[in-house]
Structure formats: structure tokens, C-alpha cells
Amino acid sequence: MRKFLALVMYCLPLGVLAQNSIVQEGEFGVGVGAAHYFGDLNTKAKLNRPKLAASIFFRKNFGNYIGLRVEGTFAQLGYSDVYNTHNEYMHRRNLSFNTSIWELGLQGDFNFFRFMPGDPDFRFTPYITLGVSAFNYDPYAYLEGQKYNLRQLGTEGQNDPTTTNNKPYGSMAFAVPFGVGVKYSLNDRMNIGFEVVHRFTNTDYIDDVSKTYVDPSVFPPNPDGSPNPAYLLSDRSYETGPRIGAKGRQRGNSQNKDQFATALLYVSFNLQSYKCPSAN
């Protein structure tokens, strides 16, 4: 309080000559919207299964054109071969997954126009954003109403030591987020915005589908003689007709990594500092 009063007392005599300038140091914001997955189960980049997404971020501004932000994002992803009516093989494959994404990213934002909250002449700008991120994922599916974590089951033979071409995959991966957005300052304290950000990832297992089917002997029956859940979830074509999962037959395309995108509406609150003008 003493510092604030001292600032007022210092700036007050100069108010006759000029106005105090407000500097936007940064923004704290939250967003909510939708996320979508693209990969081995959605090769046509359809936007027919959006799921919930949300974020929280802090953006440090360096002038009126450039900002650097740290952002945490939550997104739900999922898809199923039942939507692949354009491709008979994929429809017969009958695989599906869901997963929750927890992402932490560092992104640079570049405004096309000068952005100065509170100034009616510079209250709007489109921008682009580019960065790097790390995220956690763990795909799962339901079988007869029961949830199974697919990574732990090793549906492509990852848990079998004789399967040399399919190694276990982890629950962490990296991405390059790239996107576009627009933002508008309601006043010198608050902004609203909308952005779409696409992630190019380094993993092909967000959907638990990447390479080939393995020999069914990799999934021995349970002690009671019932089928192993990994066996039933590795090849679900038996639900749509004869099994198609022969050893070595293509299950996914490991040459194309999985991707996902978010579209978020957000509100941010400006963190400001005040500079006293020089008495020239």
C-alpha cells in the first residue's frame, strides 16, 4: 500500500503534462472447447467425434506483437472403426479407443496487428502460435461393459518376448503444436479469444493401433480357459464377421504418426504495470 501511494504521489504532478501509460505485462487465461483425433482409425481427417477440451495458460508479452506462453491442456480423444463406412476393411477391423490427454506446452504467439488492451484502435488481432509440448496418454476400450487399458494388454504383441518388431510403448509423448487464433480486448483488463491448434506428435499409439496383427498364440487363454482380453481386443473383427487378424497382416500404418487438435474459446485477464511519463 505504501508503494502504491508513493507511486500516486510521484505520478500525480506529472498528470497535468501527460497521461500515465499502461503496460500489458502478461495474461492469465482459461479456455474450453473441443478436441479431435486423427490417426489409424480416422485416416480421412473427419471431424465427427469431437470431445471435451480445456486449458489454462499464462502468457508473457514482449511488446505488442510477441508473446510466450506456458499452457496446460486437458483433452478427451476417441474414435471407432464403426464410422469408417468408406472403407470395408477398416469397418470390418472394428477397433476403437478412448484416452485422456494431459499436456504441458511452451508456445510462441505472434500477432499480425499491434495489440493494446484498452486502446480502441488496437483491441483486435489475429495471431499464429507455434511451440513444443509433452503429453500423457493411456488408450482404453470397453469389452462386454468392462474397461481395459490397451497399453498394458499389449494388443500388438508388445508383452511377448518372441515378438521382436513390436516394442512396448510408453504413456508419454511429444508434440509440435501449431495453430491460429484471434483475440479481442473487452477493456484494459479482459480479453476474449478463439484458437485452433493442431498437434503433430511423435507417437503412433494414441489409438493403440500401429503395425500388424500377431499370432493368436501370443495371447494364451486365462487359467479358467476363457479367452484372454488382449486376444479379444487385438482383433475385434469377430464381432462383424470372420476374423481378419492373420499374423503379419496390416493392423495400422506405422509410417503416419497420430495427431490431434483443439478448438477453444478462452477468456484472459491482463496483468498490468504502470509507467509514469517523463516531464518533457
VOBA-1610 file (N, C-alpha, C; in pm, whole numbers, padded with zeros to 5 digits, always signed):
BEGIN
Met+00083-00120+00000Met+00000+00000+00000Met+00087+00125+00000Arg+00200+00121+00077Arg+00290+00238+00082Arg+00351+00263-00055Lys+00386+00153-00125Lys+00446+00167-00258Lys+00345+00226-00356Phe+00218+00183-00343Phe+00115+00234-00432Phe+00092+00383-00411Leu+00087+00425-00282Leu+00068+00566-00251Leu+00184+00650-00301Ala+00306+00595-00286Ala+00423+00667-00333Ala+00419+00685-00484Leu+00373+00582-00554Leu+00362+00590-00700Leu+00261+00697-00739Val+00147+00700-00667Val+00044+00801-00697Val+00098+00941-00674Met+00168+00961-00562Met+00220+01092-00529Met+00325+01137-00630Tyr+00400+01038-00683Tyr+00504+01071-00780Tyr+00444+01106-00916Cys+00342+01030-00955Cys+00286+01049-01088Cys+00187+01164-01095Leu+00125+01200-00982Leu+00020+01300-00981Leu+00066+01435-01035Pro+00181+01484-00997Pro+00223+01614-01050Pro+00244+01611-01201Leu+00274+01496-01256Leu+00300+01487-01399Leu+00173+01470-01480Gly+00062+01448-01413Gly-00063+01423-01483Gly-00109+01543-01564Val-00064+01663-01524Val-00102+01783-01598Val-00037+01782-01736Leu+00082+01720-01743Leu+00158+01723-01867Leu+00127+01606-01959Ala+00098+01488-01901Ala+00075+01370-01984Ala+00002+01266-01902Gln-00052+01168-01969Gln-00123+01061-01902Gln-00026+00949-01868Asn-00058+00875-01762Asn+00020+00756-01729Asn+00002+00652-01839Ser+00105+00576-01869Ser+00094+00471-01969Ser+00078+00336-01900Ile-00011+00254-01955Ile-00037+00121-01902Ile+00037+00020-01987Val+00114-00066-01926Val+00191-00166-01997Val+00132-00304-01966Gln+00097-00379-02069Gln+00045-00514-02051Gln+00162-00609-02034Glu+00183-00655-01911Glu+00296-00743-01882Glu+00267-00888-01923Gly+00142-00931-01910Gly+00108-01069-01941Gly-00040-01094-01924Glu-00077-01220-01944Glu-00217-01260-01933Glu-00227-01395-01864Phe-00330-01408-01785Phe-00367-01536-01727Phe-00503-01573-01783Gly-00515-01694-01840Gly-00640-01726-01906Gly-00684-01870-01891Val-00811-01894-01922Val-00869-02028-01923Val-00953-02043-02049Gly-00957-02164-02102Gly-01033-02190-02224Gly-01108-02320-02216Val-01213-02332-02296Val-01291-02455-02303Val-01340-02472-02446Gly-01350-02598-02489Gly-01393-02625-02626Gly-01392-02772-02657Ala-01342-02807-02774Ala-01348-02944-02822Ala-01212-02989-02873Ala-01192-03122-02871Ala-01071-03184-02924Ala-01110-03293-03022His-01019-03322-03116His-01045-03429-03212His-00915-03503-03244Tyr-00931-03632-03271Tyr-00818-03722-03300Tyr-00811-03751-03450Phe-00686-03770-03499Phe-00661-03812-03637Phe-00552-03918-03635Gly-00578-04030-03701Gly-00479-04137-03699Gly-00527-04260-03773Asp-00483-04378-03726Asp-00510-04504-03796Asp-00658-04540-03801Leu-00737-04486-03710Leu-00881-04512-03712Leu-00959-04399-03777Asn-00890-04290-03808Asn-00955-04175-03872Asn-00861-04119-03978Thr-00841-04194-04083Thr-00745-04158-04186Thr-00796-04050-04279Lys-00925-04023-04282Lys-00984-03922-04369Lys-00999-03787-04299Ala-00944-03775-04178Ala-00950-03649-04101Ala-01092-03598-04084Lys-01184-03688-04056Lys-01322-03648-04029Lys-01331-03577-03894Leu-01428-03488-03883Leu-01449-03413-03759Leu-01583-03452-03698Asn-01609-03582-03693Asn-01740-03631-03650Asn-01743-03684-03507Arg-01631-03681-03434Arg-01631-03729-03296Arg-01557-03632-03204Pro-01600-03504-03197Pro-01535-03410-03105Pro-01564-03447-02960Lys-01466-03420-02876Lys-01481-03446-02733Lys-01430-03325-02654Leu-01452-03327-02525Leu-01423-03212-02439Leu-01275-03179-02434Ala-01245-03048-02431Ala-01109-03000-02410Ala-01115-02874-02326Ala-01009-02850-02248Ala-01000-02730-02165Ala-00853-02697-02144Ser-00825-02572-02112Ser-00686-02532-02092Ser-00677-02420-01990Ile-00556-02402-01940Ile-00521-02290-01854Ile-00382-02245-01895Phe-00360-02114-01902Phe-00231-02067-01953Phe-00190-01936-01889Phe-00059-01911-01899Phe-00002-01780-01866Phe+00081-01735-01985Arg+00054-01615-02034Arg+00127-01560-02148Arg+00206-01437-02104Lys+00336-01440-02129Lys+00422-01324-02106Lys+00436-01249-02237Asn+00403-01121-02235Asn+00407-01041-02357Asn+00536-00960-02365Phe+00596-00961-02483Phe+00716-00884-02510Phe+00681-00779-02616Gly+00626-00668-02572Gly+00577-00569-02665Gly+00436-00602-02709Asn+00395-00544-02821Asn+00257-00556-02868Asn+00237-00664-02974Tyr+00346-00733-03011Tyr+00335-00830-03119Tyr+00374-00973-03081Ile+00454-00991-02981Ile+00510-01123-02949Ile+00478-01160-02805Gly+00441-01286-02784Gly+00418-01338-02651Gly+00471-01480-02639Leu+00500-01521-02517Leu+00545-01657-02488Leu+00457-01711-02377Arg+00398-01827-02401Arg+00305-01879-02300Arg+00338-02021-02258Val+00303-02049-02134Val+00306-02184-02079Val+00161-02225-02062Glu+00126-02344-02114Glu-00014-02384-02116Glu-00031-02529-02075Gly-00128-02553-01993Gly-00168-02688-01959Gly-00303-02718-02023Thr-00312-02832-02092Thr-00433-02867-02167Thr-00481-03006-02130Phe-00611-03018-02114Phe-00676-03148-02097Phe-00764-03172-02218Ala-00757-03292-02274Ala-00841-03324-02390Ala-00881-03470-02385Gln-01003-03497-02422Gln-01051-03633-02439Gln-01053-03667-02588Leu-00997-03783-02622Leu-00992-03827-02761Leu-01053-03967-02772Gly-01104-03998-02888Gly-01158-04131-02910Gly-01211-04146-03051Tyr-01219-04270-03097Tyr-01273-04297-03230Tyr-01303-04446-03240Ser-01378-04483-03345Ser-01414-04623-03366Ser-01423-04652-03515Asp-01389-04775-03551Asp-01399-04817-03690Asp-01543-04825-03739Val-01640-04819-03651Val-01779-04825-03697Val-01813-04704-03784Tyr-01732-04595-03773Tyr-01755-04475-03855Tyr-01685-04482-03989Asn-01604-04587-04011Asn-01530-04599-04136Asn-01611-04673-04242Thr-01724-04617-04277Thr-01812-04679-04375Thr-01757-04668-04517His-01658-04581-04537His-01599-04562-04670His-01499-04673-04704Asn-01455-04748-04603Asn-01352-04849-04621Asn-01398-04979-04557Glu-01425-05080-04639Glu-01480-05205-04588Glu-01383-05276-04494Tyr-01253-05274-04528Tyr-01155-05342-04442Tyr-01149-05276-04303Met-01145-05143-04300Met-01139-05074-04172Met-01268-05094-04093His-01380-05096-04163His-01507-05118-04094His-01511-05259-04033Arg-01461-05358-04107Arg-01455-05495-04056Arg-01354-05508-03943Arg-01249-05429-03946Arg-01147-05434-03841Arg-01209-05409-03704Asn-01298-05310-03695Asn-01385-05291-03578Asn-01310-05255-03450Leu-01200-05183-03461Leu-01126-05140-03342Leu-01179-05005-03293Ser-01152-04977-03166Ser-01195-04849-03108Ser-01105-04817-02989Phe-01109-04691-02948Phe-01030-04649-02831Phe-01086-04519-02776Asn-01047-04491-02652Asn-01065-04361-02589Asn-00940-04334-02507Thr-00911-04208-02484Thr-00799-04173-02398Thr-00816-04031-02347Ser-00754-04002-02235Ser-00746-03866-02183Ser-00604-03814-02205Ile-00594-03693-02253Ile-00465-03629-02278Ile-00440-03522-02172Trp-00322-03526-02112Trp-00278-03420-02022Trp-00149-03364-02081Glu-00154-03239-02122Glu-00045-03180-02199Glu+00010-03055-02131Leu+00142-03039-02136Leu+00208-02917-02090Leu+00294-02866-02204Gly+00269-02741-02246Gly+00338-02690-02363Gly+00396-02551-02342Leu+00493-02518-02428Leu+00554-02385-02434Leu+00538-02336-02577Gln+00469-02222-02596Gln+00435-02174-02729Gln+00468-02027-02745Gly+00514-01991-02866Gly+00533-01852-02902Gly+00413-01803-02982Asp+00359-01687-02946Asp+00245-01628-03015Asp+00291-01502-03090Phe+00246-01488-03214Phe+00290-01377-03299Phe+00167-01305-03355Asn+00143-01184-03308Asn+00026-01106-03350Asn+00049-01047-03488Phe-00056-01045-03570Phe-00049-00980-03700Phe-00060-00827-03687Phe-00140-00782-03588Phe-00158-00639-03565Phe-00108-00603-03426Arg-00082-00477-03407Arg-00047-00430-03272Arg-00165-00455-03179Phe-00138-00511-03063Phe-00244-00544-02968Phe-00219-00469-02839Met-00312-00376-02807Met-00300-00292-02688Met-00435-00289-02617Pro-00457-00376-02519Pro-00585-00379-02447Pro-00622-00242-02392Gly-00747-00207-02411Gly-00795-00078-02363Gly-00787+00033-02466Asp-00708+00015-02571Asp-00697+00114-02677Asp-00795+00077-02788Pro-00895+00160-02816Pro-00997+00123-02917Pro-00940+00103-03057Asp-00822+00155-03084Asp-00762+00140-03216Asp-00681+00012-03231Phe-00648-00053-03120Phe-00561-00171-03125Phe-00613-00282-03033Arg-00742-00306-03040Arg-00802-00403-02949Arg-00826-00539-03013Phe-00792-00558-03140Phe-00817-00684-03210Phe-00697-00725-03292Thr-00669-00856-03294Thr-00565-00907-03383Thr-00581-01057-03407Pro-00557-01105-03527Pro-00534-01248-03548Pro-00389-01280-03512Tyr-00360-01405-03484Tyr-00223-01443-03448Tyr-00199-01589-03487Ile-00072-01625-03491Ile-00032-01764-03509Ile+00045-01807-03385Thr+00047-01937-03359Thr+00117-01989-03243Thr+00193-02115-03282Leu+00311-02132-03225Leu+00396-02246-03255Leu+00477-02280-03131Gly+00492-02410-03103Gly+00567-02446-02983Gly+00602-02593-02976Val+00631-02637-02853Val+00660-02778-02825Val+00583-02816-02700Ser+00551-02944-02688Ser+00476-02990-02570Ser+00508-03134-02541Ala+00476-03173-02419Ala+00482-03313-02377Ala+00344-03349-02323Phe+00300-03472-02350Phe+00167-03510-02304Phe+00163-03655-02261Asn+00068-03683-02174Asn+00045-03817-02123Asn-00082-03873-02186Tyr-00081-04001-02220Tyr-00198-04066-02277Tyr-00198-04213-02236Asp-00313-04276-02235Asp-00324-04417-02198Asp-00453-04472-02259Pro-00449-04521-02383Pro-00571-04564-02451Pro-00641-04680-02382Tyr-00773-04679-02388Tyr-00852-04787-02330Tyr-00972-04816-02419Ala-01031-04933-02397Ala-01152-04973-02470Ala-01240-05055-02377Tyr-01365-05073-02417Tyr-01461-05149-02338Tyr-01492-05280-02408Leu-01496-05385-02329Leu-01533-05517-02377Leu-01635-05576-02282Glu-01754-05600-02332Glu-01865-05651-02251Glu-01887-05565-02127Gly-01878-05434-02146Gly-01904-05338-02040Gly-01789-05314-01945Gln-01677-05380-01963Gln-01563-05363-01874Gln-01452-05286-01944Lys-01392-05194-01871Lys-01286-05110-01925Lys-01152-05181-01917Tyr-01074-05176-02027Tyr-00940-05236-02032Tyr-00840-05133-02085Asn-00728-05120-02016Asn-00620-05034-02062Asn-00539-05109-02167Leu-00541-05061-02289Leu-00487-05134-02402Leu-00334-05142-02399Arg-00268-05039-02351Arg-00121-05040-02347Arg-00070-05155-02261Gln-00134-05176-02147Gln-00091-05283-02057Gln-00118-05421-02115Leu-00221-05433-02200Leu-00253-05562-02260Leu-00156-05601-02371Gly-00096-05502-02437Gly-00004-05533-02546Gly-00074-05597-02664Thr-00173-05527-02721Thr-00258-05586-02824Thr-00185-05616-02956Glu-00066-05562-02974Glu+00013-05595-03093Glu+00135-05682-03055Gly+00120-05755-02945Gly+00224-05848-02903Gly+00340-05785-02829Gln+00322-05663-02777Gln+00433-05595-02710Gln+00481-05666-02583Asn+00394-05745-02521Asn+00432-05813-02396Asn+00491-05951-02419Asp+00502-05993-02544Asp+00557-06126-02575Asp+00703-06113-02619Pro+00795-06179-02551Pro+00939-06164-02585Pro+00975-06215-02723Thr+00892-06300-02783Thr+00923-06353-02916Thr+00880-06258-03027Thr+00803-06154-02993Thr+00760-06056-03092Thr+00862-05944-03096Thr+00951-05949-03192Thr+01066-05857-03193Thr+01038-05723-03259Asn+00938-05715-03346Asn+00917-05590-03419Asn+00819-05495-03351Asn+00756-05538-03245Asn+00661-05454-03171Asn+00708-05437-03028Lys+00770-05325-03000Lys+00820-05298-02866Lys+00713-05226-02784Pro+00714-05243-02650Pro+00617-05171-02566Pro+00631-05020-02584Tyr+00522-04950-02580Tyr+00525-04804-02590Tyr+00491-04743-02456Gly+00543-04624-02432Gly+00521-04556-02305Gly+00394-04473-02304Ser+00369-04409-02191Ser+00250-04327-02176Ser+00279-04178-02199Met+00405-04145-02232Met+00442-04006-02258Met+00487-03991-02403Ala+00457-03876-02461Ala+00499-03846-02597Ala+00516-03695-02611Phe+00571-03655-02725Phe+00596-03513-02751Phe+00517-03469-02875Ala+00494-03338-02883Ala+00418-03284-02994Ala+00471-03146-03032Val+00438-03106-03154Val+00463-02970-03202Val+00327-02906-03227Pro+00282-02819-03137Pro+00154-02752-03158Pro+00171-02635-03256Phe+00081-02627-03352Phe+00080-02516-03448Phe-00064-02475-03470Gly-00090-02345-03462Gly-00229-02303-03477Gly-00247-02157-03509Val-00373-02120-03521Val-00411-01981-03549Val-00521-01941-03453Gly-00532-01812-03430Gly-00635-01764-03341Gly-00664-01617-03363Val-00766-01568-03294Val-00799-01426-03291Val-00828-01388-03147Lys-00796-01265-03111Lys-00830-01218-02977Lys-00875-01073-02982Tyr-00956-01038-02883Tyr-01020-00907-02878Tyr-01023-00861-02733Ser-00980-00739-02708Ser-00982-00686-02572Ser-01116-00618-02544Leu-01183-00665-02442Leu-01308-00603-02400Leu-01282-00470-02331Asn-01173-00464-02257Asn-01129-00343-02188Asn-00982-00363-02153Asp-00927-00277-02071Asp-00784-00289-02040Asp-00755-00403-01944Arg-00858-00472-01897Arg-00839-00581-01801Arg-00869-00719-01858Met-00954-00728-01958Met-01005-00859-02000Met-01005-00872-02151Asn-00970-00994-02198Asn-00973-01026-02340Asn-01052-01154-02362Ile-01104-01170-02483Ile-01163-01296-02523Ile-01096-01340-02652Gly-01098-01469-02679Gly-01032-01518-02799Gly-01082-01655-02841Phe-01042-01694-02960Phe-01073-01826-03012Phe-00951-01873-03091Glu-00911-01999-03069Glu-00797-02052-03144Glu-00815-02200-03175Val-00754-02240-03284Val-00748-02380-03326Val-00602-02419-03333Val-00564-02523-03259Val-00425-02567-03253Val-00417-02716-03288His-00333-02747-03384His-00312-02885-03429His-00180-02936-03373Arg-00179-03060-03324Arg-00057-03120-03270Arg-00004-03229-03362Phe+00121-03215-03402Phe+00193-03319-03474Phe+00276-03395-03369Thr+00245-03521-03346Thr+00308-03595-03237Thr+00416-03690-03289Asn+00492-03746-03195Asn+00597-03842-03231Asn+00557-03985-03196Thr+00428-04009-03174Thr+00381-04143-03140Thr+00271-04188-03236Asp+00265-04318-03259Asp+00158-04376-03340Asp+00066-04463-03256Tyr+00071-04442-03124Tyr-00005-04531-03035Tyr-00108-04459-02949Ile-00145-04336-02984Ile-00255-04273-02912Ile-00380-04360-02921Asp-00398-04426-03035Asp-00513-04513-03059Asp-00483-04660-03037Asp-00361-04695-02994Asp-00318-04833-02972Asp-00314-04915-03103Val-00309-04849-03215Val-00305-04917-03345Val-00187-04862-03424Ser-00096-04951-03469Ser+00020-04901-03542Ser+00072-04997-03649Lys+00096-05125-03613Lys+00169-05212-03704Lys+00084-05328-03756Thr+00114-05449-03712Thr+00049-05567-03770Thr-00016-05652-03662Tyr-00103-05742-03707Tyr-00157-05843-03618Tyr-00047-05945-03586Val-00060-06008-03470Val+00035-06112-03430Val-00038-06246-03418Asp+00041-06350-03404Asp-00015-06484-03392Asp-00103-06492-03267Pro-00223-06546-03275Pro-00312-06557-03158Pro-00249-06630-03041Ser-00148-06715-03067Ser-00083-06788-02957Ser-00010-06694-02862Val+00014-06570-02904Val+00076-06469-02817Val-00014-06438-02698Phe-00145-06463-02713Phe-00241-06432-02608Phe-00302-06563-02556Pro-00236-06634-02466Pro-00287-06762-02416Pro-00416-06742-02337Pro-00501-06843-02330Pro-00628-06832-02255Pro-00603-06807-02107Asn-00703-06756-02040Asn-00697-06738-01895Asn-00691-06875-01826Pro-00651-06880-01700Pro-00644-07007-01628Pro-00775-07086-01629Asp-00888-07015-01636Asp-01017-07085-01638Asp-01058-07128-01778Gly-00971-07102-01876Gly-01000-07142-02013Gly-01071-07037-02096Ser-01112-06928-02036Ser-01180-06822-02111Ser-01078-06744-02195Pro-01124-06681-02303Pro-01031-06607-02390Pro-00964-06491-02318Asn-00838-06470-02348Asn-00762-06357-02295Asn-00821-06226-02348Pro-00847-06125-02261Pro-00899-05997-02311Pro-00809-05934-02417Ala-00678-05953-02406Ala-00587-05898-02506Ala-00614-05960-02643Tyr-00645-06088-02645Tyr-00678-06158-02769Tyr-00806-06103-02830Leu-00906-06082-02746Leu-01035-06034-02794Leu-01028-05888-02841Leu-00941-05809-02778Leu-00931-05667-02812Leu-00828-05640-02922Ser-00741-05735-02948Ser-00642-05715-03054Ser-00705-05728-03192Asp-00808-05810-03201Asp-00877-05831-03329Asp-01026-05848-03300Arg-01101-05740-03320Arg-01245-05742-03289Arg-01330-05763-03414Ser-01266-05810-03520Ser-01342-05834-03643Ser-01441-05949-03628Tyr-01423-06032-03523Tyr-01518-06142-03500Tyr-01658-06089-03468Glu-01665-05960-03429Glu-01796-05900-03400Glu-01869-05857-03527Thr-01798-05853-03638Thr-01860-05811-03765Thr-01855-05919-03872Gly-01796-06034-03839Gly-01784-06142-03938Gly-01665-06229-03906Pro-01612-06304-04003Pro-01494-06387-03980Pro-01373-06302-03939Arg-01285-06359-03858Arg-01165-06287-03815Arg-01076-06254-03935Ile-01019-06134-03931Ile-00928-06092-04038Ile-00784-06081-03989Gly-00762-06096-03858Gly-00632-06069-03799Gly-00530-06181-03813Ala-00488-06212-03933Ala-00384-06312-03953Ala-00248-06253-03917Lys-00156-06338-03872Lys-00022-06294-03833Lys+00045-06220-03948Gly+00098-06101-03918Gly+00168-06020-04016Gly+00080-05932-04102Arg-00051-05947-04091Arg-00141-05864-04171Arg-00148-05724-04112Gln-00161-05627-04199Gln-00161-05488-04156Gln-00277-05459-04061Arg-00242-05400-03947Arg-00342-05357-03849Arg-00353-05204-03849Gly-00240-05137-03870Gly-00234-04991-03880Gly-00123-04950-03974Asn-00093-04820-03975Asn+00013-04767-04061Asn+00114-04694-03974Ser+00225-04760-03944Ser+00324-04703-03854Ser+00402-04587-03916Gln+00388-04565-04047Gln+00459-04455-04113Gln+00395-04320-04084Asn+00270-04319-04045Asn+00200-04194-04016Asn+00171-04185-03866Lys+00226-04085-03802Lys+00205-04066-03659Lys+00066-04010-03631Asp+00016-04039-03511Asp-00114-03987-03471Asp-00107-03837-03445Gln-00220-03772-03461Gln-00230-03628-03440Gln-00360-03596-03367Phe-00367-03478-03309Phe-00494-03431-03252Phe-00495-03279-03252Ala-00614-03224-03240Ala-00631-03079-03246Ala-00733-03035-03142Thr-00723-02909-03102Thr-00820-02849-03011Thr-00872-02719-03071Ala-00996-02689-03043Ala-01058-02561-03079Ala-01118-02505-02950Leu-01066-02392-02904Leu-01102-02341-02772Leu-01146-02195-02777Leu-01251-02164-02703Leu-01287-02027-02669Leu-01223-01997-02534Tyr-01163-01880-02522Tyr-01097-01851-02394Tyr-01120-01707-02351Val-01100-01686-02224Val-01101-01552-02166Val-00971-01535-02089Ser-00910-01419-02100Ser-00785-01394-02030Ser-00792-01261-01957Phe-00713-01251-01853Phe-00711-01133-01768Phe-00571-01074-01770Asn-00562-00946-01800Asn-00433-00881-01817Asn-00367-00850-01684Leu-00238-00874-01679Leu-00154-00831-01567Leu-00082-00706-01613Gln-00102-00596-01543Gln-00054-00467-01591Gln+00043-00402-01495Ser+00127-00316-01550Ser+00210-00228-01469Ser+00192-00086-01522Tyr+00225+00010-01440Tyr+00204+00150-01477Tyr+00338+00222-01486Lys+00355+00298-01592Lys+00477+00376-01607Lys+00441+00526-01605Cys+00513+00598-01524Cys+00491+00743-01521Cys+00561+00809-01638Pro+00500+00905-01701Pro+00564+00972-01815Pro+00674+01064-01770Ser+00765+01092-01859Ser+00870+01188-01829Ser+00812+01328-01847Ala+00855+01419-01765Ala+00801+01556-01766Ala+00879+01641-01867Asn+00865+01608-01995Asn+00933+01682-02101Asn+00844+01799-02146
//
